[in-house]
Amino acid sequence: MSSLRIALLSYRGNPRSGGQGVYIRHLSRELAGLGHRVEVLAGPPYPEVDAGVRLTKLPGLDLFAEPNPFRTPRLSELRDLPAWVEFLGMRRGGFPEPLAFSLRAARHLAKRRREFDVVHDNQGLGYGTLHCGLPTIATIHHPIAVDRELKLATVTGPEADRVERWYGFVSMQHRVARRLPALTVSHASREAITREMRVPHHRIRVVPLAADTRVFHPRPEIARVPGRVVTTASADEPLKGLDMLLTAWAKIDGELVVVGKPKPDGPAERALMNLGPDANVRFVSGLSDVNLAELLCSAEIVCVPSLFEGFSLPAAEAMACGTPVVATTAGALPEVVGDAGVLVPPGDPGALADAINSLLGDVRRRADLSERSLAAAATLSWRRTAEQTMDHYRRILGREGTEC
């Protein structure tokens, strides 16, 4: 098949606040490197794209953005259906961005239908995605129903009602997912999508992600800081298990560096209060990729305490730096880490503390895991991710009845 014209959709794509923006940037770059014309259509906060990739911004109201989240838009901003969907959805306590963006994207693509061969939706799964008039597939990193259930397990009463309203978009995503061919990033995520979203197993293709080894690689000039443990928490939510690690930290003598921000009165902040003022824990944010890679290379351990992961870019990036990983057995972490790290049951602070303490005290074990990590990371690449994604495009375009 000749060069394809690809519309890559991302309802939000900030590369500093989660894996979706990272996915968009690296996949689009590598698809363009394979000789295809790639255009990213995105809502705010917008992704970063590399040379050779066109970024088309589809502005929304961005009602959750700092410094004025949950703002009331001016009447002049409420000019069309997507804007009203976004505003009223927010006022009702929901998260309307996936639906509103999908309506904007469908309207935009309707005017440019002859300019693209395939549409690739990144986790948005809004109803508008079913009306773009072009062959369409979706990447589902993991079912958001998992996040919802873990969040609901931590709240009761009126707060539980608020969580249910916020995650109201999940039922829409399930309906849309059952109508589109799908990619996902791990076998564990495929199982979860089939279980939670009722997408037939055979309709989901697994295409693993990778670390950007141009940035994430060993840096012998950077000394390991004794006792330093690094963890990444792009969102202070129960899914990431940061509160479990902070609870475990009471039994660990070391320095914990958290890449992220604690949510006011969130699970991490409450766990920090239990640790007390003398806990050797600090939070850093706004790091560039190079700064993050340098931080990972300075650590003796990277910890991934998640209660579920569809893939775990933080684990892959740590491994590419040759930094030993302590992670849980949740979701795809055993697939990603394998025997290149230490795995413990999720939600068990005691087991987490024991594993970290044991590894901090065993320099030979860390050296062995470092070698295993580099070998495992070398089996993954964003170019291979793009090649396997292209194979899926070809399968879809070779079938009848695949237009949304």
Summary of the structure (lengths in Angstrom):
residues: 404
radius of gyration: 21.2
end to end distance: 21.3
largest distance: 64.4
contacts: 1427
relative contact order: 0.12
helix: 46%
strand: 15%
